[in-house]
Amino acid sequence: MSFLDVLLLAACVFVVGWWMFASSRQKPLLRFAPALLVVLALLQFALEGFYWQLIPAYVLILALTLMSFLQRGEGRGFGKIVGAAGLGILALGAIGPFLLMYPAPYLVKPDGHYLVGTHIYRWIDTSRPEQATDDTSDKRNVVVQAWYPAAANASGPHSIYMDGLKALPDNVEGLPSFLLRSFGGIDTHGITDAPISDDLRKWPVIVFQNGYGASRAFYTGLITQLASRGYVVLAVDNPYEAVVTQLADGSVVYTVEHFLENDPDRTRFMKGRLDLRVEDIKFVLDQIARPDAVGPRLAGHLDLDHVAAIGHSAGGAAAALAMDNDDRIKAAVNIDGTLYGGVSDRKIERPFLLIDSDHSESGHSTGNEAGNRLLAAHFGGERQAWEIKHANHFSFTDAMLYFPPPARFAVGQLMGGARGPEETQHATVQMIDAFLRGPLTGHPEDLKAVVATYKDIVSRPE
């Protein structure tokens, strides 16, 4: 909530209280109070725009304005009680929406040494047709948002939180799209097109993959924390799978699903999605090796010998498969992801980290367990598996931060995740940082030291 939001709501509650308890001598002064509320509402609208949470406040201001014009003397008896109760209900109604969902949520703030810069690349892989459309001339778009350590003196506007905010589909990950219309006001903590820090000549690289159907935006809190600790994080969006993506030509596209016949549990469908993601990651690795593709901002600043693949949910499985398929990836982290399909026949001697949410709360399937055992056996380098108790599948994302603490508590009672997104994300980032810091060997003792600082993070059997 902004200062103007708080000021407007506080003024509404104050006027209601004054109206309910004012003395007879103060009543004439109350006729001017609604006019001041109208001015304040217009100022808020002019500076910050409209969002649905303020509709009940507007209704309350309208009611107070009508009362100021229509009031004839002081109400008595039962009528006075009813009027006071009505005003009280309207005042609670004005506050209520802000207890359900923030107009512009507050993300977990980066806690590393560096400011964070960001730049969006909208690349086209001309060698691959787009499978999701009927137009045979369409080529595969791959959208990448780079988050990186910025120069200490960097300044400027924060990046926009999500692609296509003005053209969202009706439903965004289970939420009606109108609830997200004001998300352009979210402070992403990423400075648009900031110069990269020169503390290091080259920075380690993380290719990050989001969960199935999710936008890269939903992981901004986790990603910016990693970037602030000294990584260039390339967050990959998957057009026609992500809920909303803006392509290189400026068009906005949504999820397209072509389910397969004789695939009741959609295992083959999901395997196809993971295979497509692996090809997208390979293309990203090709692009960042080309100075003309990344431009002067990042060209020459990427340590291509220190590349890790990380992802959440389907993105975590895709990260593991990408390391299986591409020797340029030196380490992988699977955050709560389920593997569909198998792995190659060759043994991979590179470090692999599994971070799971609480199995008793997220309901991990038998397929998830089997896939994780297969990955653990397949990667012969240092591998570790940890379970963050009291974290649910969405605790790694920004989703729970969309809700203020009262609503978050209620959602947590239904879905689990009492640890909360802030602590879950901080723990996850610290574990990943310990795993990837310096030479890519897995750093088991460093990782265990981080885990020891948190309660109820337990080792998973391999």
N, C-alpha and C positions, 0 to 999 in steps of 0.2 A: 504494500500500500504506500502511496506517495504521501507527502506532507499535505497536499491539497485534499486528498481523500480523507485523511484523518481529520483535518480541519473542518471539512464539510459535514462529516458524520457527527463530530463532536458538537458543532453548532446546532445541528438538527436536534440532537438529544437535549442540549441545553435549552433550546426554545420550547421543546415539548415539556420539559420539567418546569420551566418558568410558567408556561401556560396552565399547567395543572395546579400549581401551588402559588401563583401570584396573588397578591392582595388586590383589593378593589382599586386602590389608587394606582397600581402598576398596570392594570389592564389596558388603559389607553396606549401605553408605550408598546404593548405587544403588537399593535396593528402595524408597526414598522418592521418588526422582526422578520416576517416572511419575505419582505422586499430585500432585506439583506441576504437572506438565504438564497433567493433567486439570483442575486448578483454573484454570490460565491459559486453557485452551481454553473452559471454561465462562464465564469472565469476558469473553473476546472475543465469545462467542456472545451473552451477555446485553447487551453494550453496542453491538455492531455487527451482530448477526444472522448468519444462515447464508449462505454463498456457496460455490459448487462448488469453487473453488480450494483450499479447506481439507480436502476429503475425503481426499486422500492423507496429510495431516498427522494427521487423526483415525485413520486406519489405522495409522500409525506409532505413535501414542500407545497404541492398543489393543495392538499387538504388544509394546511395551515393558512395558505393564501386565501382560500375560500372562506375559512372561519373568520379571518381578519376583516373581510368585506361584509359577511352576512351576520356576524355576531350582533345581537340586539340585547344588551343587558347580560347579566350573569346567569348561567344555568343554575337550576336548583334541583335538590333531591336526587331522584333516580336518574334523571336526564343528565345531571352533572357527572354522576358516577359512570354512566355509559360513555359519555364523551371522553372522560379521562382514560377509561379502559381502552377505547378505540385509538386514542393518541398513543398510549403505551404500546399497543400491539403494532401500530405503524412504525414506532421508533425501533422496536425489536426487529421488525421486518427490514428496516433500513440497514441494520447491522448484520443481520443473518447471512446474506450472500458472501460477505467478506470472511465469514467463519467457515464457509464451504469451499471456496476456491479463490486464489489470488488473481487479480486482473493481470499482473505481470509477476510471476513467481521469482523468488530469490534462489539462485543456484548456489551450490557449494563453492565457496570462494577459493581460488588457487592459493596454496600455502607454501609453494616452493620459492626458490631464490629469485626467479625471473618474472618480469612482466610477460604477458602472452600476446603475441601477434597472430594474425590469421589472414589467410587469402584463399579464395575459392577458385579451383580449376574445373572447367567443364570440357573434358576431352572427348574426342570421338575416335573409336577404334575402327578405322576404315576397312580392316581385314575381316571384321565379323559382322554379319547381318543381325539386325535386332529381331529376336525370336518372338517377341510379345505382340508385334503388330503385323498387319496383313500387307503393308507396303514393302515390297521387296527391295526398294532403294534405301530403306532405313538402315542406318549403321548403329552399332552399339555405342551408346553414350556411357561414360563413366564419370561421375561427379565426385570430386575429392576436395575436401576442405582441409587445408594445412593449418595446424596450430603449432607454434614454435616459440622458443625463447626470444623475447624482444629486447632491443637495446634499452639500457636503463633510462634513457631520456625520451623514450617513445611516448607519444600522446596522440589522441584522436578519438573518433567515435567508435563505440563498440560495434561488433558485427551484428547483423540481423540473426535472430535465433533460428528461424526456420524458413526454408524455401516456400514460396507460394502462399504466404499468409493471407493474401487478398483473394486467393482462388482455391481455398481448401475444399476437399470433398466433404460430404455431409457428415461423415463419421471419421474421427481421427483416433485410432487405437482405442475404440470404445467410448470416446467422448464426442458429444455433438460439437461440430466445428465452431459454432458461435461462441463456445466457451474459450476458444483460443484466439479470438480475433485481436485481442490486445497484447498478444505475446511479443509483438514488435518492441514493446517497452522493456523486455527482459535484458538485464545487463549480463552479457555473456562473458565478461571479463577478458574478451579478446579484442585487441586494438586492430582495426581494419588496416591491412597493408603496412603494418609497422615494420621498420628495419629489423633484421635479425641481429641478435646479440653477437658481438665479436669476441666474447670470452673464450670460445673455442673456434678453431678454424673449421672443423666439421662436427656435426651433431649426430648422435645416434638416431635412428629412424624407427618409428612404429607405424605399421599399417593396421588400421583399426576397422573392424567390420561390425556393424550393428546387428541387432536381432531381426528375425523374420518379420517383414512388414513395417518395421520401425524406420524412422528417419534418423540420420546421423545426429540431428539436433538433440534427440532424447538423451544423448551421452555427453553433452557439452560439459557438465560438471566434472565428470570423471576424466575427460580428455584434457581439459584446461589444467587440471591438477598435474597430469603427467607432463604437459608442455612446460609448466612452470618449474619443473624439476630438471629440465635440460634435455628434453626429447622433442624431435620434430614428429608430430603425430599426424598421419594422413588418414582422415576419417572418410571412408568410402561409402557413398550412397549407391544403391542398386536400383536404377530406373525400372519402373513397372513392377517392382516388388515393394519398395518403400512406399509408405502411404502417400507421399507427395514428393516430387522431384522436379527441379527446373533444369531443362536440357540446355545444350549449347546454343540453340536457336532462340532461347527465351521462352519456349512453350513449357507449360506445366503439365506433368503426367502423373497418373495415379496407379494404384495396384491393378495389375491384370493377371488373372489366374486361369490357366488352361489345365484343369485337372485331367488326369489320365484315366482311361478305362481299366477295369480290373485292378484297381489300386485303392482298395477300401480304406486302408490306413494312411494313404498318401506317402508311403515310404519312397516309392520311385519318383514321385513328384518332388519331394524334398531333396532326394539325392540329385536330381537335375538342377535344383536351385543352388545346392552347394557346389556342384561342378561349374555352374556359371559364375559363381562368386570367385572360385579359384582362378578362372580365366581372367576375371576383372582384376584380381590382385596381381597376376602376372603382368597384365597390361600396365598397371600402375608402376610396377618395378621397372618395366621398360621405359616408361615416360620419365621417371625421376633420374634415370641415367643420361637423359638428353638435356643439356643446358637450355636449349631453345624451348623445351616444353615447360620447364619449371620457371624459366625467366630469371632475370638478374637477382631477384629477391632471395631465392634459395639456391641458385646454381653455384656449385662449388662448396656449398655449406652442408652437404648431406654425406654422412659416413656410410657408404654403401656396403662396407664390410661389417657393419653393426646394425643389421635390419632384423626386427622382430615382427611377428604377426600376432595380433591380439584381437579377440572379439567376444561378444556376449551372445548367449543363446545360439541361434543358427550361425551367427558370426564367429563364435568361439570354435565351433566344429569346422567352419570354413578356414579359420586361421590354422588349425592343426593340419587339415588336408593340404593347405597351401605349402606348409613346410615340407610335407611329404612329397609334394610335386615339384618344388623349386628349391634348388640348393642355395639360392641367394638369401633365403630366410634362415637365420642362424638360431632362432629360438621362437617358441610359440606359447601363448597363454590362452587357454580355453576357460572362459567365465560362464559356467552354468549352461554349457552347450551340449546338444545331443547329436551324436554322429549318425548319419544315414549312409548306408553303403559300407564298403570296406576300405582298406588301405592298400598301398602297393606291396609288392613282394620283398622289396629291399629293406634292410635295417637302417634306421636313421639315428645316427649318433649325435644328436643335438638336444639341448635342454628343453624340457616341456613342463609347464606348470598348469595344474587344474585348480580352479577356485570355484567351489560350489556354494550355493545358498543352502539353507537348512533343509535337509531332505524331509524332515517331518512336517515342514510348512509348505514347501513348494511341490511336493508330490512327484519326485523324479521317477520316471518310468523304468521298467526293467530294460527297455532298449537303451535308455540313457546310461544305466549302470554297465551294460554289456559293451557299449561303445567306449566308455571311459576305460574299461579294462583292456580293450583292444588297443587303444591309443597308448596307454601306459606300457603295454608290452612291446609296442611297435617302436617307440622312441627309446633308443638305448642309452642316450645321454642322461645327465642328471635330470631326474623327474620328481616332482613333488605334487601331492594332492591334498588340498585343505578344504574344510567345510566351515563356513561362517555361520554359526548358530544364530538364530533369531533374525536372520536376513531372508527375505523372500526373493523370488525371481526378479522382481522389479526394483529391488533396493539398489541395484547397480546403476539404474537409470535416473533421469530427472523426474520421472513420472510422479513419484510420491511427493516431490517438492512443489508440485502444482497446488497442493492442498495446505491450508494453514494447520497448525498443530491440532485443533479440535477434530477437524475432518480427517486428518492423517491418523489420529489415534483411533477413530471409528473404523477407518479402512483397515488399519493394522489388526483390529480385533477380528475382522472378517477374513483377512488374507494372510495374517502373520506379518512378520517383518518388524517386530518390536524394537530391534536394534536401531532402526531408522536409516534413511539414505545417507545422512551426513557421516555417521561413523562407519557405515558399510563402505562408502566410497573412499574415505580416508584410509581405512584398513587395506582395501584392495589396491589402492595406488601405492601405498608403502610396501606392500608385498611385491608388486610388480617391479617397483624401483629397485628393491633389494635383489630381485631375481635377475634383472637386466644390467645392473650397474657394472661398469667396467667390462672386462673380458666376459664373453657370454658363456659362462660355465654353469650357471644355475645358482651359485652362491648359497648352498643349503644352510650354512651356519648363520649367514646374515639374515636369511629369510626367517629362520626359526627365532632369531632374536627379535624381529619385528612382531611375529605372531605372539611371542611371550608378553608383549606389552598390552595385549588385548585379552579380554575375558571371552571364553567360549569360542575360540577358533581351534578346531581339532583336526588332526591328521586323518585323512581318508585312507583306507586300505587300498593298495594297488591290485 
